[in-house]
Amino acid sequence: MNAALRHWGTALAIALLSVASCMAAGSPAHADELTGTLKKIRDEGVVVIGVREASIPFSYSDGTRTVGYSQTIALAIVDEIRKVLGQPNLRVREVTITSANRFLMLVNNQIDFECGSTTHTRERENVAAFSNSFFQYAVRMIARKNAGINDFADLAGKPVVTTAGTSDERLVRQLNGSKQLNMRIASVKDHADAFAAVKSDRAVAFVMDEPILYGFRATDPHPDDFVVTGTPLGYETYACMFRKGDEPFRDLVNGVISRMQTSGEAERLYNVWFTQPIPPYGINLNYPLSQEMRALFAHPNDKALD
């Protein structure tokens, strides 16, 4: 009888351990399992997102809060972080970043990640890690319609502006050197400053990512005064950016983006921000989904195009 009881007790203990193991597998990550960004967020009780002020329609202020196509993706990632950590009330802090300081702020742990309008290039992989791409676009320019600027050759000897610390800056400077155009290139702090230079006739063109140019054109009081033009200098992709060597965080972010893209959610989100009126002025960019974007949504990947 005692032997039978001992046998029964052993079997019960094994069964309970098995159940506990299964429950642990489906529960939020344990504290001793966390590393990298997830551990930092858990320990500090807050996730810090880098946001932009004027990257319309990706990440920008509508006067009261940060909104946009990329910002919506960032908040979906925050929701997933809350699930993984088992902290539904995890706080979110937004920190404004610029093209010039975003990498330094990431490396110095001032932000945990950002999903704005950061181009994924192979060179930048030496500094930061990048998620699956969430946008693909051409690099072009915006100019006044009456300026006679149709392609980049028309910029020879003229003042041109771009945003400091961007891949576009590198591309336009390379073009200037290789084609000996003698453009007078100014690199300014942020996109809004660059477009302001064109509006005030301090520059004849602003070289930047095509969708951002469409955003500035659409939000201007006189959009018909401007034209987005030029043979593309290249094609690039946007991705979320986070610290290198953090595979658990990379997998979390990529999982969110992949699910959004393959489920149709990303296309619905695209239509909200690129083909419908957006805050704060109710303008419509009229920038329909391209075949390249459809292909990206069908086959999520983290490849740089440069």
Sequence and secondary structure as in RCSB ss.txt:
>XXXX:A:sequence
MNAALRHWGTALAIALLSVASCMAAGSPAHADELTGTLKKIRDEGVVVIGVREASIPFSYSDGTRTVGYSQTIAL
AIVDEIRKVLGQPNLRVREVTITSANRFLMLVNNQIDFECGSTTHTRERENVAAFSNSFFQYAVRMIARKNAGIN
DFADLAGKPVVTTAGTSDERLVRQLNGSKQLNMRIASVKDHADAFAAVKSDRAVAFVMDEPILYGFRATDPHPDD
FVVTGTPLGYETYACMFRKGDEPFRDLVNGVISRMQTSGEAERLYNVWFTQPIPPYGINLNYPLSQEMRALFAHP
NDKALD
>XXXX:A:secstr
 HHHHHHHHHHHHHHHHHHHHHHHHTS   GGG  HHHHHHHHHTEEEEEE SEETTTEEE SSSEESHHHHHHH
HHHHHHHHHHT TT EEEEEE  TTTHHHHHHTTS SEE SS B  TGGGGT EEEEEEEEEEEEEEEEGGGT  
SGGGGTTSEEEEETTSHHHHHHHHHHHHTT   EEEEESSHHHHHHHHHTTS SEEEEEHHHHHHHHHHSS GGG
EEEES  S EEEEEEEE TT HHHHHHHHHHHHHHHHHSHHHHHHHHHHSS BTTTTB       HHHHHHHHS 
      
